[in-house]
Amino acid sequence: MPVVTVRASSKSGPAQLDTLVRKVTQKTSGLLEENDRVLVVYGNGQASLYYEGAPSPARAVTPRPA
C-alpha cells in the first residue's frame, strides 16, 4: 500500500498542529480524487497517508516504500 508522509512546520504547539492538519487536508483532497480510500495516521509532528491504487501521471504523488 503506497504511503505519503506529511511533516509539520518547525513551529511548536497549536500552530504546528494547525499547519499539519492544513497540509494533510490538502494532500488528502488530492488523493481522494484518484483513490477510493485514504487512511491518515498522525504521529509526532507528522502524518502518514496510506491509500489504495496508484495516482494518474497528471497528479502523481511519490509513494514511499512500505
LOLO-872268 format. One record per residue (C-alpha): residue in one letter; residue number from 1; x, y, z negated. Coordinates in nm, 4 decimals. Layout:
N
- A,NUM,X,Y,Z
...
% end
This chain:
66
- M,1,0.0000,0.0000,0.0000
- P,2,0.1583,0.3315,0.1039
- V,3,0.2156,0.5950,-0.1628
- V,4,0.2773,0.9702,-0.1589
- T,5,0.4343,1.1396,-0.4617
- V,6,0.3418,1.4973,-0.5509
- R,7,0.5553,1.6829,-0.8034
- A,8,0.4578,1.9800,-1.0163
- S,9,0.6430,2.3084,-1.0092
- S,10,0.9104,2.3987,-1.2607
- K,11,0.6525,2.5889,-1.4664
- S,12,0.5590,2.4432,-1.8033
- G,13,0.2369,2.3839,-1.9918
- P,14,-0.1058,2.4540,-1.8415
- A,15,0.0438,2.6377,-1.5417
- Q,16,0.2332,2.3211,-1.4434
- L,17,-0.0817,2.1102,-1.4666
- D,18,-0.2826,2.3632,-1.2625
- T,19,-0.0179,2.3612,-0.9898
- L,20,-0.0044,1.9815,-0.9853
- V,21,-0.3825,1.9466,-0.9632
- R,22,-0.3974,2.2009,-0.6783
- K,23,-0.1247,2.0188,-0.4822
- V,24,-0.2903,1.6804,-0.5410
- T,25,-0.6269,1.8154,-0.4275
- Q,26,-0.4744,1.9441,-0.1032
- K,27,-0.2921,1.6160,-0.0293
- T,28,-0.5935,1.4037,-0.1233
- S,29,-0.8210,1.6014,0.1077
- G,30,-0.5865,1.5356,0.3990
- L,31,-0.5521,1.1674,0.3172
- L,32,-0.9289,1.1205,0.2843
- E,33,-0.9755,1.2496,0.6386
- E,34,-0.7745,0.9496,0.7597
- N,35,-0.8414,0.6814,0.4934
- D,36,-1.1418,0.5388,0.3124
- R,37,-0.9882,0.5261,-0.0344
- V,38,-0.7230,0.7184,-0.2253
- L,39,-0.6141,0.6383,-0.5816
- V,40,-0.4443,0.9174,-0.7801
- V,41,-0.2233,0.8203,-1.0755
- Y,42,-0.0957,1.1104,-1.2843
- G,43,0.2361,1.0796,-1.4643
- N,44,0.4818,1.3099,-1.6361
- G,45,0.4881,1.6188,-1.4118
- Q,46,0.3948,1.4236,-1.1001
- A,47,0.1178,1.2258,-0.9376
- S,48,0.1242,0.9241,-0.7067
- L,49,-0.1389,0.8988,-0.4348
- Y,50,-0.1958,0.5426,-0.3150
- Y,51,-0.4016,0.4950,-0.0009
- E,52,-0.5039,0.2195,0.2383
- G,53,-0.4083,0.2187,0.6019
- A,54,-0.1737,0.4371,0.7988
- P,55,-0.2448,0.8005,0.8871
- S,56,-0.2632,0.9067,1.2501
- P,57,0.0553,1.0526,1.4039
- A,58,-0.1009,1.4002,1.4213
- R,59,-0.1411,1.4121,1.0417
- A,60,0.1365,1.1789,0.9371
- V,61,0.2308,1.1648,0.5715
- T,62,0.5623,0.9990,0.4974
- P,63,0.4917,0.6968,0.2740
- R,64,0.7432,0.5854,0.0148
- P,65,0.8296,0.2163,-0.0075
- A,66,0.6484,0.0339,-0.2876
% end
